[in-house]
Amino acid sequence: MTFPEPRQLYYVAEATVHLGEDPALGESQSEAAVAAYRTASEEEWAFGDEAGAQTDLALARLARGEIEGAAEAVRPVLDLPVEQRNFGITSSAQRVHAALPSGGRGAIGGAADLREEIEAFTASPTSVLIR
């Protein structure tokens, strides 16, 4: 069994980002996965995997100290409707939240604002999610 190209790129990016050895490589692989999902056919596209690629890109950018770039990468995820905020997507957003700098640096470059947005995103009413 083989996976469609967007999913293959996503899995490679996911592994690279979470191993954390080379943030620049993780960023480029995540960018490739995000781009592949933007042009994927309907059969290849999956909103959860696309969201995962976007959060991987945010994590890679955070590892490089790019808070604004991370916010840009995770924006499409934070804009998902409540009905699409499944466990995998909210868990991925929480990983971005955990990677944000805290303390004095947290207020610089929008980290505090991004932290608040992710907290609001993951605090969606469970009554909407359980139907």
All heavy atoms as an XYZ file, in Angstrom:
972
protein
N       0.835     -1.174      0.000
C       0.000      0.000      0.000
C       0.885      1.245      0.000
O       1.842      1.339      0.750
C      -0.891     -0.016      1.244
C      -1.764      1.168      1.360
S      -2.867      0.937      2.782
C      -3.430      2.581      2.956
N       0.553      2.174     -0.845
C       1.289      3.434     -0.872
C       0.341      4.578     -0.538
O      -0.865      4.491     -0.760
C       1.926      3.683     -2.255
O       0.891      3.732     -3.229
C       2.926      2.593     -2.607
N       0.891      5.624     -0.009
C       0.117      6.808      0.331
C       0.244      7.821     -0.796
O       1.270      7.863     -1.478
C       0.633      7.426      1.630
C       0.406      6.579      2.844
C       1.475      5.982      3.494
C      -0.872      6.376      3.341
C       1.275      5.203      4.617
C      -1.086      5.603      4.464
C      -0.015      5.009      5.105
N      -0.762      8.672     -0.949
C      -0.635      9.751     -1.933
C       0.534     10.663     -1.559
O       0.934     10.747     -0.393
C      -1.959     10.504     -1.831
C      -2.867      9.669     -1.001
C      -2.025      8.686     -0.251
N       1.077     11.365     -2.545
C       2.254     12.206     -2.318
C       2.071     13.217     -1.185
O       2.981     13.360     -0.350
C       2.664     12.926     -3.597
C       3.927     13.746     -3.397
C       4.377     14.453     -4.653
O       3.662     14.437     -5.669
O       5.466     15.039     -4.599
N       0.932     13.926     -1.086
C       0.808     14.871      0.030
C       0.966     14.200      1.397
O       1.631     14.733      2.290
C      -0.596     15.461     -0.142
C      -0.907     15.291     -1.580
C      -0.228     14.006     -1.978
N       0.389     13.025      1.546
C       0.484     12.323      2.826
C       1.914     11.849      3.077
O       2.405     11.903      4.207
C      -0.481     11.149      2.882
C      -0.472     10.473      4.252
C      -1.599      9.519      4.433
N      -2.823     10.292      4.550
C      -4.035      9.762      4.552
N      -4.190      8.468      4.428
N      -5.097     10.517      4.673
N       2.601     11.379      2.047
C       3.999     10.974      2.207
C       4.843     12.155      2.679
O       5.646     12.015      3.607
C       4.551     10.440      0.888
C       3.984      9.111      0.462
C       4.515      8.675     -0.897
O       5.659      8.961     -1.245
N       3.690      7.993     -1.665
N       4.641     13.301      2.041
C       5.399     14.495      2.426
C       5.076     14.909      3.858
O       5.965     15.312      4.615
C       5.106     15.641      1.452
C       5.633     15.444      0.028
C       5.061     16.511     -0.904
C       7.155     15.445      0.002
N       3.814     14.801      4.222
C       3.397     15.133      5.593
C       4.071     14.218      6.603
O       4.591     14.673      7.626
C       1.881     15.074      5.703
C       1.353     15.009      7.107
C       1.709     15.959      8.074
C       0.481     14.005      7.492
C       1.217     15.898      9.365
C      -0.022     13.941      8.776
C       0.348     14.884      9.712
O      -0.140     14.819     10.993
N       4.091     12.919      6.336
C       4.702     11.981      7.282
C       6.205     12.228      7.434
O       6.754     12.127      8.534
C       4.440     10.538      6.863
C       3.013     10.080      7.064
C       2.546      8.923      6.449
C       2.112     10.774      7.867
C       1.246      8.482      6.638
C       0.813     10.342      8.055
C       0.381      9.196      7.433
O      -0.906      8.764      7.618
N       6.875     12.556      6.342
C       8.309     12.869      6.405
C       8.516     14.131      7.237
O       9.398     14.194      8.110
C       8.907     13.017      4.989
C      10.305     13.618      5.037
C       8.930     11.669      4.279
N       7.698     15.151      6.970
C       7.808     16.400      7.732
C       7.528     16.159      9.209
O       8.246     16.656     10.077
C       6.843     17.447      7.168
N       6.494     15.396      9.493
C       6.110     15.098     10.874
C       7.274     14.445     11.623
O       7.623     14.851     12.741
C       4.882     14.162     10.875
C       4.412     13.749     12.228
C       3.308     14.626     12.790
O       3.043     15.710     12.269
O       2.722     14.199     13.794
N       7.889     13.454     11.003
C       9.014     12.766     11.647
C      10.191     13.710     11.865
O      10.782     13.739     12.949
C       9.442     11.568     10.801
N      10.508     14.501     10.869
C      11.652     15.410     10.970
C      11.428     16.465     12.044
O      12.309     16.722     12.866
C      11.915     16.083      9.614
O      12.129     15.066      8.633
C      13.133     16.989      9.671
N      10.245     17.060     12.057
C       9.951     18.115     13.028
C       9.961     17.552     14.439
O      10.531     18.149     15.357
C       8.606     18.798     12.702
C       8.138     19.678     13.851
C       8.734     19.616     11.425
N       9.355     16.403     14.637
C       9.257     15.865     15.995
C      10.570     15.272     16.495
O      10.777     15.209     17.709
C       8.088     14.891     16.107
C       6.775     15.598     16.005
N       6.230     16.318     17.050
C       5.939     15.766     14.967
C       5.104     16.868     16.666
N       4.905     16.563     15.399
N      11.459     14.881     15.591
C      12.788     14.464     16.023
C      13.609     15.681     16.436
O      14.488     15.589     17.288
C      13.507     13.687     14.917
C      12.983     12.276     14.678
C      13.644     11.676     13.439
C      13.218     11.404     15.892
N      13.319     16.830     15.831
C      13.907     18.095     16.245
C      15.386     18.284     15.994
O      16.000     19.170     16.570
N      15.964     17.491     15.138
C      17.408     17.592     14.925
C      17.808     18.708     13.976
O      18.888     19.270     14.106
C      17.946     16.250     14.422
C      17.822     15.158     15.466
C      18.298     13.820     14.958
O      18.894     13.750     13.871
O      18.077     12.832     15.667
N      16.938     19.036     13.018
C      17.293     20.034     12.013
C      16.063     20.883     11.700
O      15.295     20.560     10.793
C      17.810     19.351     10.754
C      18.368     20.317      9.719
O      18.125     21.544      9.829
O      19.054     19.850      8.793
N      15.865     21.985     12.438
C      14.679     22.817     12.223
C      14.546     23.352     10.794
O      13.439     23.465     10.277
C      14.847     23.958     13.223
C      15.735     23.417     14.278
C      16.659     22.464     13.569
N      15.650     23.672     10.144
C      15.585     24.183      8.772
C      15.061     23.106      7.827
O      14.229     23.384      6.954
C      16.954     24.682      8.317
N      15.519     21.875      8.002
C      15.035     20.773      7.177
C      13.561     20.507      7.482
O      12.758     20.300      6.568
C      15.868     19.512      7.426
C      15.458     18.266      6.640
C      15.545     18.516      5.136
C      16.322     17.083      7.050
N      13.198     20.528      8.754
C      11.797     20.338      9.127
C      10.899     21.399      8.517
O       9.794     21.113      8.054
N      11.395     22.627      8.493
C      10.614     23.713      7.893
C      10.428     23.494      6.393
O       9.316     23.615      5.874
C      11.287     25.058      8.156
C      10.497     26.234      7.621
C      11.097     27.585      7.972
O      12.231     27.641      8.499
O      10.422     28.591      7.721
N      11.494     23.156      5.693
C      11.364     22.973      4.237
C      10.481     21.772      3.904
O       9.690     21.829      2.959
C      12.737     22.854      3.573
O      13.394     21.673      3.970
N      10.595     20.704      4.683
C       9.740     19.544      4.427
C       8.276     19.846      4.753
O       7.371     19.411      4.039
C      10.242     18.341      5.216
C      11.548     17.821      4.670
C      12.137     16.702      5.507
O      11.889     16.591      6.698
N      12.944     15.874      4.868
N       8.055     20.610      5.807
C       6.680     20.998      6.153
C       6.090     21.921      5.095
O       4.909     21.795      4.742
C       6.647     21.677      7.526
O       7.071     20.780      8.527
N       6.902     22.842      4.597
C       6.434     23.723      3.520
C       6.040     22.913      2.294
O       5.030     23.206      1.643
C       7.513     24.745      3.153
C       7.676     25.832      4.182
C       8.869     26.742      3.928
O       9.806     26.343      3.188
O       8.875     27.851      4.486
N       6.820     21.881      1.969
C       6.501     21.025      0.825
C       5.182     20.290      1.049
O       4.360     20.173      0.128
C       7.637     20.030      0.573
N       4.959     19.817      2.270
C       3.710     19.108      2.571
C       2.515     20.055      2.501
O       1.474     19.706      1.932
C       3.797     18.460      3.949
N       2.655     21.247      3.063
C       1.570     22.233      3.015
C       1.250     22.570      1.558
O       0.084     22.613      1.157
C       1.932     23.492      3.830
C       0.956     24.629      3.556
C       1.953     23.170      5.323
N       2.273     22.798      0.749
C       2.066     23.118     -0.671
C       1.392     21.967     -1.402
O       0.503     22.185     -2.239
C       3.406     23.460     -1.329
N       1.772     20.739     -1.075
C       1.168     19.574     -1.729
C      -0.316     19.460     -1.383
O      -1.130     19.106     -2.241
C       1.912     18.302     -1.328
N      -0.679     19.767     -0.151
C      -2.095     19.711      0.214
C      -2.889     20.843     -0.438
O      -4.075     20.676     -0.719
C      -2.282     19.710      1.735
C      -2.190     18.317      2.284
C      -1.125     17.922      3.071
C      -3.163     17.368      1.993
C      -1.024     16.630      3.556
C      -3.075     16.073      2.466
C      -2.008     15.709      3.247
O      -1.906     14.415      3.712
N      -2.258     21.969     -0.705
C      -2.971     23.069     -1.371
C      -3.372     22.702     -2.791
O      -4.357     23.220     -3.309
C      -2.096     24.320     -1.402
C      -2.043     25.032     -0.098
C      -1.390     26.405     -0.252
N      -1.146     26.966      1.057
C       0.020     27.407      1.496
N       1.065     27.389      0.704
N       0.147     27.880      2.709
N      -2.586     21.844     -3.432
C      -2.864     21.470     -4.826
C      -3.340     20.029     -4.962
O      -3.449     19.534     -6.078
C      -1.604     21.691     -5.685
O      -0.549     20.859     -5.182
C      -1.177     23.152     -5.683
N      -3.625     19.369     -3.860
C      -4.021     17.957     -3.890
C      -5.385     17.777     -4.549
O      -6.268     18.632     -4.441
C      -4.058     17.394     -2.473
N      -5.531     16.646     -5.187
C      -6.843     16.290     -5.729
C      -7.766     15.938     -4.563
O      -7.311     15.728     -3.428
C      -6.712     15.092     -6.673
O      -6.356     13.930     -5.931
N      -9.032     15.856     -4.835
C     -10.004     15.527     -3.784
C      -9.701     14.171     -3.146
O      -9.860     14.002     -1.936
C     -11.417     15.531     -4.372
C     -12.507     15.387     -3.344
C     -13.894     15.524     -3.939
O     -14.070     16.316     -4.877
O     -14.800     14.816     -3.455
N      -9.235     13.224     -3.942
C      -8.917     11.888     -3.419
C      -7.682     11.902     -2.520
O      -7.543     11.057     -1.639
C      -8.691     10.898     -4.570
C      -9.901     10.664     -5.447
C     -10.058     11.756     -6.516
O      -9.046     12.303     -6.999
O     -11.212     12.072     -6.843
N      -6.770     12.832     -2.744
C      -5.528     12.899     -1.963
C      -5.637     13.792     -0.726
O      -4.836     13.680      0.184
C      -4.393     13.459     -2.839
C      -4.014     12.591     -3.987
C      -2.958     13.242     -4.872
O      -2.908     14.479     -4.951
O      -2.181     12.490     -5.481
N      -6.619     14.668     -0.699
C      -6.723     15.681      0.346
C      -7.373     15.120      1.606
O      -8.314     14.323      1.543
C      -7.533     16.867     -0.170
C      -7.620     17.990      0.797
C      -6.664     18.913      1.062
C      -8.721     18.295      1.648
N      -7.111     19.794      2.025
C      -8.376     19.430      2.403
C      -9.974     17.728      1.849
C      -9.228     20.005      3.333
C     -10.825     18.296      2.771
C     -10.442     19.431      3.503
N      -6.882     15.536      2.756
C      -7.472     15.195      4.059
C      -7.261     16.392      4.973
O      -6.127     16.814      5.187
C      -6.810     13.954      4.638
N      -8.358     16.955      5.500
C      -8.217     18.185      6.284
C      -7.372     17.975      7.526
O      -6.633     18.860      7.933
C      -9.581     18.807      6.622
C     -10.322     18.160      7.757
C     -10.128     18.580      9.067
C     -11.229     17.146      7.517
C     -10.814     17.997     10.110
C     -11.922     16.561      8.552
C     -11.715     16.985      9.855
N      -7.438     16.803      8.149
C      -6.640     16.544      9.341
C      -5.158     16.491      9.047
O      -4.341     17.036      9.802
N      -4.794     15.860      7.944
C      -3.381     15.791      7.572
C      -2.869     17.157      7.127
O      -1.731     17.533      7.428
C      -3.164     14.769      6.455
C      -3.346     13.340      6.934
O      -3.435     13.116      8.156
O      -3.402     12.448      6.069
N      -3.705     17.911      6.430
C      -3.294     19.256      6.042
C      -3.061     20.116      7.286
O      -2.063     20.831      7.377
C      -4.346     19.915      5.148
C      -3.929     21.285      4.681
C      -4.924     21.924      3.738
O      -6.133     21.620      3.822
O      -4.481     22.747      2.921
N      -3.950     20.001      8.252
C      -3.775     20.743      9.514
C      -2.506     20.291     10.228
O      -1.768     21.109     10.796
C      -4.989     20.560     10.409
N      -2.223     18.995     10.197
C      -0.996     18.487     10.803
C       0.244     19.047     10.138
O       1.219     19.412     10.800
N       0.219     19.145      8.809
C       1.356     19.723      8.085
C       1.538     21.190      8.460
O       2.670     21.663      8.632
C       1.150     19.567      6.573
N       0.428     21.897      8.620
C       0.517     23.320      8.983
C       1.053     23.496     10.406
O       1.850     24.401     10.661
C      -0.854     23.974      8.838
C      -1.254     24.084      7.381
C      -2.723     24.352      7.179
O      -3.589     23.752      7.812
N      -3.022     25.254      6.267
N       0.640     22.642     11.327
C       1.173     22.764     12.686
C       2.632     22.320     12.739
O       3.411     22.881     13.511
C       0.321     21.992     13.723
O       0.237     20.617     13.361
C      -1.073     22.597     13.851
N       3.011     21.354     11.914
C       4.431     20.986     11.830
C       5.258     22.171     11.336
O       6.348     22.432     11.854
C       4.645     19.791     10.899
C       4.214     18.476     11.513
O       4.061     18.405     12.750
O       4.032     17.510     10.741
N       4.732     22.883     10.351
C       5.436     24.067      9.851
C       5.562     25.113     10.955
O       6.626     25.717     11.133
C       4.699     24.644      8.636
C       5.305     25.889      7.997
C       6.769     25.665      7.600
C       4.471     26.302      6.783
N       4.507     25.293     11.731
C       4.569     26.243     12.854
C       5.630     25.815     13.865
O       6.412     26.646     14.350
C       3.204     26.358     13.524
N       5.681     24.531     14.186
C       6.675     24.027     15.139
C       8.097     24.226     14.628
O       8.992     24.614     15.384
C       6.417     22.547     15.438
C       5.198     22.248     16.291
C       4.871     20.758     16.262
C       5.406     22.738     17.721
N       8.308     23.959     13.348
C       9.644     24.137     12.770
C      10.050     25.607     12.821
O      11.197     25.934     13.135
C       9.666     23.619     11.336
N       9.104     26.476     12.545
C       9.420     27.907     12.591
C       9.685     28.361     14.026
O      10.561     29.199     14.255
C       8.308     28.712     11.940
C       8.308     28.536     10.429
C       7.223     29.297      9.738
N       7.369     29.176      8.288
C       6.454     29.595      7.441
N       5.342     30.181      7.867
N       6.651     29.441      6.146
N       8.941     27.844     14.975
C       9.209     28.181     16.376
C      10.599     27.716     16.789
O      11.295     28.412     17.531
C       8.152     27.574     17.298
C       6.805     28.272     17.301
C       5.786     27.472     18.118
C       6.933     29.693     17.840
N      11.006     26.541     16.315
C      12.342     26.033     16.637
C      13.425     26.949     16.076
O      14.538     26.987     16.597
C      12.510     24.614     16.093
N      13.087     27.695     15.035
C      14.034     28.653     14.446
C      13.840     30.049     15.018
O      14.459     31.001     14.568
C      13.878     28.668     12.929
C      14.325     27.340     12.299
C      13.978     27.197     10.831
N      14.278     28.322      9.983
C      15.473     28.593      9.441
N      16.502     27.814      9.705
N      15.637     29.621      8.641
N      12.937     30.198     16.004
C      12.713     31.484     16.650
C      11.806     32.424     15.879
O      11.782     33.622     16.150
N      11.048     31.901     14.941
C      10.197     32.715     14.071
C       8.742     32.658     14.541
O       7.930     31.902     14.008
C      10.312     32.244     12.632
C      11.712     32.364     12.070
C      11.834     31.780     10.674
O      10.803     31.489     10.037
O      12.977     31.606     10.231
N       8.406     33.470     15.515
C       7.056     33.441     16.082
C       6.020     33.914     15.076
O       4.959     33.289     14.924
C       6.997     34.262     17.384
C       7.907     33.611     18.428
C       5.566     34.365     17.909
C       8.155     34.443     19.654
N       6.307     34.994     14.367
C       5.348     35.483     13.376
C       5.133     34.469     12.261
O       4.010     34.278     11.792
C       5.804     36.829     12.819
C       5.680     37.950     13.831
C       6.130     39.295     13.271
O       6.168     39.465     12.032
O       6.440     40.179     14.088
N       6.194     33.812     11.832
C       6.072     32.773     10.813
C       5.258     31.593     11.312
O       4.492     30.990     10.560
N       5.427     31.269     12.586
C       4.639     30.182     13.179
C       3.165     30.560     13.227
O       2.293     29.733     12.911
C       5.149     29.863     14.576
N       2.881     31.795     13.599
C       1.488     32.259     13.653
C       0.853     32.200     12.265
O      -0.305     31.776     12.119
C       1.426     33.668     14.222
N       1.607     32.587     11.253
C       1.112     32.532      9.875
C       0.834     31.083      9.463
O      -0.182     30.785      8.831
C       2.141     33.148      8.934
C       1.785     33.067      7.471
C       2.923     33.537      6.582
O       3.662     34.457      6.979
O       3.079     32.958      5.492
N       1.720     30.175      9.834
C       1.572     28.771      9.454
C       0.367     28.116     10.112
O      -0.326     27.309      9.494
C       2.840     27.993      9.812
N       0.103     28.452     11.364
C      -0.977     27.804     12.104
C      -2.332     28.501     11.892
O      -3.369     27.969     12.272
C      -0.618     27.681     13.603
C      -0.801     28.982     14.349
C      -1.393     26.556     14.264
N      -2.346     29.675     11.268
C      -3.588     30.431     11.057
C      -4.704     29.613     10.414
O      -5.828     29.621     10.902
C      -3.292     31.700     10.237
C      -4.511     32.483      9.762
C      -5.391     33.065     10.844
N      -4.602     33.594     11.930
C      -4.975     33.503     13.224
N      -6.105     32.912     13.559
N      -4.226     33.984     14.183
N      -4.447     28.878      9.317
C      -5.545     28.106      8.723
C      -6.138     27.065      9.684
O      -7.326     26.767      9.620
C      -4.893     27.424      7.516
C      -3.693     28.253      7.207
C      -3.218     28.789      8.522
N      -5.324     26.542     10.573
C      -5.812     25.571     11.555
C      -6.721     26.280     12.555
O      -7.816     25.797     12.868
C      -4.643     24.871     12.281
C      -5.153     23.934     13.363
C      -3.768     24.129     11.281
N      -6.288     27.425     13.041
C      -7.072     28.161     14.022
C      -8.376     28.692     13.435
O      -9.312     28.995     14.180
C      -6.246     29.305     14.612
C      -4.982     28.883     15.356
C      -4.226     30.107     15.857
C      -5.294     27.923     16.489
N      -8.449     28.757     12.114
C      -9.669     29.213     11.446
C     -10.634     28.076     11.125
O     -11.715     28.329     10.584
C      -9.310     29.961     10.150
C      -8.665     31.316     10.411
O      -8.787     31.846     11.541
O      -8.021     31.841      9.475
N     -10.268     26.831     11.458
C     -11.171     25.704     11.180
C     -12.459     25.848     11.984
O     -12.436     26.279     13.141
C     -10.502     24.373     11.545
C      -9.400     23.886     10.610
C      -8.719     22.661     11.208
C      -9.967     23.570      9.232
N     -13.577     25.442     11.396
C     -14.834     25.473     12.155
C     -14.791     24.461     13.302
O     -14.045     23.475     13.263
C     -15.891     25.098     11.120
C     -15.161     24.429     10.015
C     -13.752     24.935     10.039
N     -15.588     24.705     14.297
C     -15.617     23.856     15.500
C     -15.826     22.390     15.130
O     -15.216     21.500     15.729
C     -16.699     24.354     16.480
C     -16.865     23.391     17.638
C     -16.372     25.735     16.992
N     -16.652     22.121     14.131
C     -16.956     20.730     13.750
C     -15.724     19.960     13.284
O     -15.719     18.739     13.301
C     -18.008     20.690     12.626
C     -19.294     21.397     12.943
C     -19.213     22.913     12.717
O     -18.653     23.363     11.697
O     -19.690     23.644     13.594
N     -14.694     20.658     12.850
C     -13.487     20.000     12.359
C     -12.374     19.955     13.399
O     -11.285     19.461     13.119
C     -12.982     20.691     11.086
C     -13.900     20.464      9.908
C     -13.348     21.076      8.643
O     -12.578     22.024      8.671
N     -13.749     20.530      7.512
N     -12.623     20.412     14.577
C     -11.595     20.432     15.617
C     -11.585     19.102     16.370
O     -11.985     19.008     17.522
C     -11.836     21.604     16.571
C     -11.719     22.922     15.870
C     -12.035     24.074     16.776
N     -12.140     25.293     15.991
C     -12.423     26.468     16.490
N     -12.644     26.608     17.793
N     -12.512     27.517     15.708
N     -11.108     18.086     15.687
C     -11.061     16.765     16.301
C      -9.851     16.641     17.227
O      -9.042     17.561     17.350
C     -11.078     15.670     15.225
C      -9.875     15.723     14.309
O      -8.784     16.135     14.695
N     -10.061     15.300     13.073
N      -9.726     15.500     17.860
C      -8.659     15.290     18.834
C      -7.274     15.487     18.230
O      -6.399     16.129     18.820
C      -8.771     13.892     19.459
C      -7.689     13.615     20.461
C      -7.755     14.141     21.730
C      -6.596     12.836     20.123
C      -6.755     13.907     22.665
C      -5.586     12.589     21.039
C      -5.662     13.121     22.316
N      -7.048     14.946     17.040
C      -5.740     15.066     16.406
C      -5.374     16.506     16.111
O      -4.239     16.932     16.333
N      -6.337     17.267     15.635
C      -6.069     18.664     15.294
C      -5.850     19.497     16.551
O      -4.918     20.299     16.610
C      -7.199     19.231     14.416
C      -7.141     18.563     13.035
C      -7.111     20.753     14.296
C      -8.299     18.883     12.125
N      -6.675     19.300     17.566
C      -6.473     20.083     18.790
C      -5.169     19.673     19.478
O      -4.472     20.526     20.031
C      -7.661     19.967     19.759
O      -7.896     18.598     20.085
C      -8.916     20.587     19.169
N      -4.803     18.409     19.408
C      -3.524     17.971     19.980
C      -2.353     18.616     19.258
O      -1.374     19.034     19.887
C      -3.392     16.449     19.900
O      -4.358     15.827     20.701
N      -2.452     18.718     17.942
C      -1.387     19.365     17.171
C      -1.279     20.843     17.532
O      -0.175     21.377     17.676
C      -1.661     19.215     15.671
O      -1.560     17.863     15.285
N      -2.413     21.502     17.701
C      -2.406     22.909     18.097
C      -1.803     23.065     19.496
O      -1.065     24.022     19.763
C      -3.813     23.489     18.047
N      -2.085     22.121     20.376
C      -1.530     22.187     21.730
C      -0.015     22.010     21.720
O       0.686     22.586     22.557
C      -2.195     21.144     22.631
C      -3.622     21.522     22.980
C      -4.388     20.417     23.675
O      -4.103     19.230     23.502
N      -5.373     20.808     24.454
N       0.512     21.244     20.768
C       1.972     21.116     20.654
C       2.598     22.457     20.265
O       3.673     22.809     20.741
C       2.352     20.023     19.649
C       2.195     18.624     20.209
C       2.885     17.591     19.344
N       2.281     17.413     18.043
C       1.267     16.592     17.777
N       0.741     15.874     18.736
N       0.801     16.494     16.556
N       1.913     23.193     19.403
C       2.401     24.529     19.043
C       2.367     25.421     20.284
O       3.326     26.136     20.572
C       1.575     25.138     17.885
C       1.987     26.578     17.619
C       1.713     24.286     16.623
N       1.277     25.350     21.031
C       1.134     26.131     22.266
C       2.287     25.835     23.222
O       2.908     26.745     23.782
C      -0.210     25.799     22.907
C      -0.520     26.561     24.143
N      -0.080     26.166     25.390
C      -1.233     27.692     24.330
C      -0.516     27.023     26.296
N      -1.212     27.965     25.681
N       2.596     24.566     23.397
C       3.658     24.159     24.326
C       5.033     24.622     23.861
O       5.926     24.842     24.684
C       3.649     22.640     24.492
N       5.213     24.788     22.560
C       6.509     25.193     22.020
C       6.720     26.705     22.048
O       7.838     27.175     21.835
C       6.652     24.690     20.584
N       5.667     27.459     22.329
C       5.799     28.913     22.366
C       6.666     29.347     23.535
O       6.577     28.775     24.619
C       4.426     29.579     22.488
C       3.573     29.557     21.238
C       2.130     29.913     21.565
C       4.145     30.504     20.194
N       7.497     30.357     23.316
C       8.308     30.862     24.427
C       7.403     31.494     25.485
O       6.356     32.046     25.172
C       9.217     31.903     23.778
C       8.570     32.257     22.497
C       7.747     31.075     22.084
N       7.817     31.386     26.733
C       7.031     31.976     27.825
C       7.881     33.002     28.546
O       9.062     33.173     28.258
C       6.566     30.888     28.792
O       7.678     30.200     29.314
N       7.273     33.664     29.496
C       8.004     34.668     30.264
C       8.223     35.926     29.460
O       7.397     36.311     28.652
N       9.346     36.570     29.672
C       9.656     37.838     29.038
C       9.641     37.773     27.528
O       9.141     38.657     26.866
N      10.173     36.682     26.975
C      10.179     36.543     25.515
C       8.804     36.264     24.973
O       8.536     36.481     23.817
C      11.096     35.399     25.087
C      12.522     35.761     25.024
C      13.378     34.663     24.447
N      12.637     33.653     23.726
C      13.175     32.689     23.025
N      14.471     32.584     22.950
N      12.443     31.785     22.396
N       7.888     35.749     25.832
C       6.564     35.375     25.363
C       5.762     36.525     24.816
O       4.937     36.361     23.947
N       6.007     37.725     25.326
C       5.257     38.886     24.865
C       5.835     39.445     23.571
O       5.189     40.205     22.882
C       5.255     39.955     25.944
N       7.056     39.073     23.247
C       7.726     39.594     22.052
C       7.263     38.808     20.832
O       7.181     37.588     20.856
C       9.259     39.500     22.204
C       9.713     40.355     23.379
C       9.959     39.898     20.921
C      11.165     40.196     23.724
N       6.982     39.533     19.762
C       6.664     38.893     18.500
C       5.319     38.200     18.445
O       5.092     37.399     17.569
N       4.434     38.475     19.337
C       3.090     37.937     19.262
C       2.881     36.575     19.896
O       1.833     35.970     19.713
N       3.845     36.063     20.643
C       3.682     34.743     21.259
C       2.523     34.726     22.246
O       1.773     33.754     22.306
C       4.968     34.298     21.944
N       2.358     35.786     23.012
C       1.262     35.829     23.993
C      -0.089     35.805     23.283
O      -1.008     35.094     23.708
C       1.385     37.057     24.884
N      -0.203     36.569     22.187
C      -1.456     36.581     21.427
C      -1.734     35.211     20.818
O      -2.870     34.727     20.855
C      -1.410     37.633     20.322
C      -1.385     39.052     20.851
O      -1.798     39.269     22.021
O      -0.952     39.945     20.104
N      -0.710     34.596     20.256
C      -0.877     33.275     19.655
C      -1.250     32.253     20.721
O      -2.118     31.400     20.502
C       0.397     32.858     18.909
C       0.339     31.523     18.175
C      -0.837     31.462     17.201
C       1.664     31.284     17.437
N      -0.635     32.348     21.880
C      -0.954     31.442     22.982
C      -2.440     31.550     23.327
O      -3.133     30.550     23.476
C      -0.086     31.766     24.196
C      -0.356     30.868     25.396
C       0.574     31.135     26.564
N       1.906     30.607     26.246
C       2.959     31.337     25.912
N       2.883     32.645     25.888
N       4.110     30.778     25.635
N      -2.945     32.777     23.447
C      -4.358     32.984     23.776
C      -5.283     32.433     22.688
O      -6.316     31.836     22.987
C      -4.638     34.468     23.995
C      -4.055     35.008     25.282
C      -4.284     36.505     25.451
O      -5.101     37.084     24.695
O      -3.636     37.090     26.335
N      -4.908     32.638     21.423
C      -5.726     32.118     20.323
C      -5.799     30.599     20.348
O      -6.858     30.014     20.118
C      -5.165     32.567     18.980
C      -5.493     33.981     18.609
C      -5.103     34.254     17.168
O      -5.830     33.791     16.266
O      -4.074     34.909     16.966
N      -4.671     29.962     20.614
C      -4.656     28.496     20.662
C      -5.469     28.007     21.848
O      -6.201     27.018     21.740
C      -3.205     27.957     20.685
C      -2.521     28.257     19.346
C      -3.189     26.462     20.972
C      -1.033     27.975     19.325
N      -5.382     28.680     22.975
C      -6.182     28.295     24.135
C      -7.675     28.409     23.828
O      -8.465     27.524     24.187
C      -5.806     29.148     25.343
C      -4.440     28.796     25.905
C      -3.914     29.788     26.933
O      -4.619     30.783     27.253
O      -2.785     29.576     27.416
N      -8.077     29.459     23.150
C      -9.483     29.609     22.768
C      -9.888     28.527     21.765
O     -10.986     27.965     21.846
C      -9.726     30.993     22.180
N      -8.997     28.210     20.837
C      -9.256     27.183     19.828
C      -9.479     25.814     20.474
O     -10.397     25.085     20.113
C      -8.075     27.116     18.855
C      -8.160     26.018     17.838
C      -8.889     26.193     16.676
C      -7.499     24.816     18.029
C      -8.964     25.176     15.725
C      -7.559     23.801     17.089
C      -8.306     23.988     15.932
N      -8.638     25.473     21.443
C      -8.725     24.141     22.050
C      -9.796     24.065     23.133
O     -10.129     22.978     23.584
C      -7.371     23.707     22.637
O      -6.938     24.665     23.595
C      -6.329     23.558     21.536
N     -10.359     25.203     23.520
C     -11.413     25.222     24.545
C     -12.792     25.235     23.917
O     -13.749     25.684     24.535
C     -11.239     26.432     25.458
N     -12.924     24.718     22.689
C     -14.217     24.689     22.026
C     -15.221     23.926     22.860
O     -14.874     22.940     23.512
C     -14.088     23.996     20.661
O     -13.201     24.692     19.851
N     -16.475     24.355     22.841
C     -17.495     23.647     23.620
C     -17.614     22.188     23.181
O     -17.809     21.921     22.015
C     -18.773     24.407     23.327
C     -18.406     25.594     22.527
C     -16.983     25.461     22.085
N     -17.437     21.284     24.109
C     -17.516     19.865     23.766
C     -18.908     19.457     23.335
O     -19.066     18.482     22.622
C     -17.058     18.978     24.947
O     -17.841     19.314     26.082
C     -15.591     19.162     25.233
N     -19.917     20.201     23.735
C     -21.280     19.852     23.327
C     -21.432     19.957     21.826
O     -22.211     19.226     21.219
C     -22.296     20.767     24.016
O     -22.056     22.121     23.665
N     -20.668     20.833     21.172
C     -20.720     20.951     19.730
C     -20.014     19.767     19.082
O     -20.405     19.282     18.033
C     -20.060     22.277     19.273
C     -19.997     22.369     17.762
C     -20.828     23.465     19.841
N     -18.964     19.295     19.732
C     -18.173     18.202     19.165
C     -18.829     16.838     19.353
O     -18.560     15.913     18.595
C     -16.782     18.189     19.803
C     -15.954     19.457     19.572
C     -14.667     19.373     20.365
C     -15.667     19.664     18.108
N     -19.697     16.702     20.335
C     -20.336     15.417     20.603
C     -21.755     15.455     20.057
O     -22.646     16.031     20.627
C     -20.356     15.130     22.122
C     -18.952     15.146     22.666
C     -21.054     13.807     22.406
C     -18.862     15.084     24.176
N     -21.914     14.855     18.916
C     -23.238     14.828     18.257
C     -23.562     13.456     17.806
O     -22.831     12.663     17.456
C     -23.271     15.784     17.082
C     -23.274     17.217     17.506
C     -23.486     18.102     16.343
N     -23.536     19.460     16.821
C     -23.830     20.478     16.083
N     -24.132     20.303     14.828
N     -23.864     21.674     16.555
